[in-house]
Amino acid sequence: MSAMLTNRLQKRMRHLRKWAKRHDISCYRLYERDIPEFPLIVDWYDGEAVVWLYMRPNDDDEAWHDDALNQVQEALNLSPRQIFVKTRSRQRGLQQQYERFGEKGHVRLVQEHGLKFEVNLSDYLDTGLFLDHRQTRAMVRDEATSQRVLNLFAYTGSFTVYAAAGGAKTTTTVDLSKNYCAWAERNLQHNGFRAGKQNRVIAQDCWEFLVDDQRSYDLIVCDPPTFSNSKRMARSSFAVERDHPELIRACLARLASGGTLIFSTNSRGFKLTKTALPHGFAAQELTPQTIPEDFRNDKVHRCWRIAK
């Protein structure tokens, strides 16, 4: 097959390397299914690459994978050890996205806007840092000064790190997974912050937390999974299309007067239900401002600011 993928990757790298340097970014999206014959995603992690391979429509033949990986290696001047290959299928639950499937332990730090984040390129389907929310994180840092910030479904706590770096009065990080809470604590430490009274990290079902916790917050970030049926949850399942009105109302019940909820989802076709907003609250869509320049897919997520 021709070197179409090689040429495309080299062209993108020439452009994005300069852009990333200007913006103090070391990891970014290089390629996202730009060429129909090569349905893959390539993300650059400061000298290494993560490649997600997809199935071709109406084609179960995976013979093209070797050709694609060879072109990635050539275009980016990488050795096989510097390329981490994963496969994507239609996800039916949170577990498929986040649970560990390898034990290679290739963990390293990357830099984004002057902050450091721990990523694991080998052992999970995702790396620990969602690159598509880079702009959203920067927005949270800008708005966090002197704020009491709550980060729900926090994953590895990247929003929390940005909030702390922005001068938040306090941060509270909540995720169901003890492993990801420990990861969030390490991300805080990598940036000179410490988990504790000022930066609480809580391993708990977010739904239970919103009921149990009676504190008020000035800025809440809520980026739930599209779907989860984890046995550790209090409820049997969560689907963002079905359950977001209840979730948003629960968040707003914890919002201080004059506070803001940043709500995001990567569910394709998602529609924010009007009944999700109590009387007096309004939602402003922020999606165009939160899609980074390196992302070709402008539907990778949707994001709203909800406030009175």
N, C-alpha and C positions, 0 to 999 in steps of 0.2 A: 504493500500500500504506500502511497505517497507520503511525504514528510509534512503534510498539512498541519498536524498537531505540533510538530517541532517548530515550524515557522510561527504558528500562532502563539505558542508559549514564549518564544524568544522576543516577539514583538511586545507582548504584554509585560514581560519582565523589564525590557528597556524603559517602558513608560512608567511602570509602577515602582521600580527601584528608586527613581528620582523623586516621585511623589511621596513615597514612604519616608524617605530621608528628610524631606521638608517637614513632614508632620510627626516625626519621631515615632515611627511605627516599624516594628521588626517582623510582623506577621500579617499576611493579607491574602486575599483570594486572587489567584492568578487566572483561573480558567473555570468556566461553569457551563459545560455542555454547549459551547459556542458552535461546534461543528457537529451536525447530526450523526455522522459516522462514529464520533467519539463521545458517547454520553458518559462523561466523567467529570469530576470536580477535582481541582488541584489547588491546595492551599500551601502557601509558603510560610515556613516557620524558621526564619533567621538562619538559613543555610541548610534546611531540611524541608522535605515536602510530604504532605499527607495527601493521598490519592483515594478518592471514593469512586468505585466502579459501579455503574448501573447497568441494567439489562437494556439491550436495544429493543425498541418496540417490535413486537411480532417476530422476535429472533432470540432463540435460546442458545445460540452458538456463542461461546465465550472465547473463541480462538483469537479475536481481535485484542483481547486483554494484553497479551504478550507484546504485540506491536505497539499498543498505546504506552505501556510502561517503558519500553525501549526508547520511544520518542521523548517521554518525560525525562528519562535519564540523560539522553543526549542534549536536549534543549536546555536543561538546567545545570548541566555539567555535574551530575551527582553520581555517587556510587549506589549500588543496590541497598547498602546499609543505611543510606540517608533518605530512603523512600519508604514510607509506611502505607501499606495498601489495606483498604477496608472495602467492604461491599455494602451497598444500600439496597434494601427492599422496602416495600410498603409497610410502614410501621403500624402495629395494632395496639401498642401499649408502651408506657414509659420504660418498662424494663428493657425492651429491645434497644432503646436509645442510650441508656445510661449504665446498664450493668456491665461489669468487667467480663471480658472474654479472652484475655491474654495475660501472661505473666512475664512479659519481657522487661517491664519496668523502665522504659526509656523516658525518664522524667528530666525536664530542664526548665530554665527560666527564660521567658521572652519579655520584651519591653513594648509598652504601648503608652504613648503620651507621657513618658517619664515615669511610669509605674511598672512594677515587675509582677509577672504572673507565672505561676507554676503550671506547666502543661505536661500531659502524659500522651505522647504521640503513638504509643504502641498498644495499650491495654484496654482501651474503651472505644466504642464507635465514635464518640466525640472526644475532644482533646482536653476539655476543662475550660475553654475560653471560646465563647461564641463570637466570632469575628463580626457578624452582621450587626451586633449591638454596640459597636465601638462608639458611634456618634451618640447613642442614647446614654452610654456611660459618661461621656464627656458632659452631656447636658445635666446629668445628675450631679456631677462634681460642681458645676457652675451654680446649681441651685441649693446645694447642701449646707452652705455656710450657716452655722449656728442653729441648724435644724435638727430635730429628733427624727432620725431616718429609720424606716422599717423596710427590710428587704425580704420578701416572701418568695418561696420556691427558689431559694437563693443559689442553688447549685454550688459552685465553688467560690461564691462571694465576691465576684468581680465588681458588681454594683456597690457593694459595701466598701471595698477598697477605694473606689472613686469618691464615694461620699466622705469617707474619713479624710482623704487627701484634700477634699474641698472644704474642710473645716467643720464637719458636722459636730453638733454638740454631743450627740450620742448616736450609735448605730445598733440596730438589732437585726440579726441575720437568722432566718428560720428555714430549715430544710428537713425533710423526713429522714434523710440519710446521715448517719453518724460519720461515715467515710467522707462525704462531701462537706460536712461541717468542719471536720478536722482539716480538710484541704483549704476551706475558707480561712481558718485560723492561721494556717501557714502563709496564705496569700497576704493576710494582714501583717504578719511578721516580716515577710520579705520587703515590706514597704515601711517598716519602722513603727508599726502599730501593734498593740497587744490586745488579744481577746480578754475580756474582763468586764468590769462594771460599766466602763464607757463604751465598749464594743462587745455587746453580748452576742454569743453564737449559741443557738438553741436547736437541738435535734428533736424536732416534734412535727407532727402532722400540722400543716398550716391552718387547716380548718379548726382543729382543736385549739391551736394557739389563739386564733382570733376570738374564740369564745372565752378561753381562760384568762387571757391577758386583758387587763383593764386600763392599760396606759394609753395615752394619746400620742399621735405622731404628726409631725408637720409635713413630712414627705414620705410616701409609701410607694415602693416599687413592687409590682406584682406581675410576674412573667410566668404563668403556670404552663404545665405541659398541655399538649393537645388532648392527650388521653392518658389515664393511668388506672390500673386495677391492682395496684400493689396491695398485698395482704397486710401490710403495716398500716394502711390508712384506716381511719375510723369508718369510712363509708366504703361500699363495695366497689365503686368505680367513680372516676371523674372524667367528664367530657366537657371541654371548654365551651363548645357551642350550646350545650344543654345547661350547664351549671354556672356560666359566667354571671348571670344576673344576681344569683345568690352570693357568689364570691365577691363581686364588686360591692354589693350592699354591706357585706360583712367588713370589707376593708374601709368603706366610708364611715362605718360606725366607730372605727378607731382613729379617724382623721380629726385632728384638732381644728378649731375654727381658723379659717383662712388657709388651711392645708391643701396639699395637692396629691392626687393619686396618679402615678404613671402606670398604665395598664398596657400590656403587650401580649401578642400571641403570634405563633407561626402557623396557625391553622389556616389552610387555604380555603377561601370562600367564606371566612368568618364574617358574621354581621353582628354588630353591637346592638343588642336589643334595647329598645327604649325603656322597657320596664326595669332595666338594670340600674337606672339612675333615679334616685329618690327626688322628690320635689325640691327644686332649687339648685340642683346640680346640673352641669352641662359638660359635654365631652368635646374636646378639640382634637381632631386627628393630627398627629405629628409625623405620620409615616414618611412623607417625602423628605423631611429634615433628618430622619434617623437612618436612612439607607446610605451606607458608605459608598464612596466613589468606586471602590474596587469590586462592587457587587453588580453583576449584570442583571440579576433577577430582582426587580423592584417589588416582588411579592414575597420576599423571603420572610418578612414579618410585617405586622401592622401594630401601630402604637398610638395611644391616646393620652391626653392630659385631661383628668377629670377633677373639677373643682366647682365651688359655688361662684 
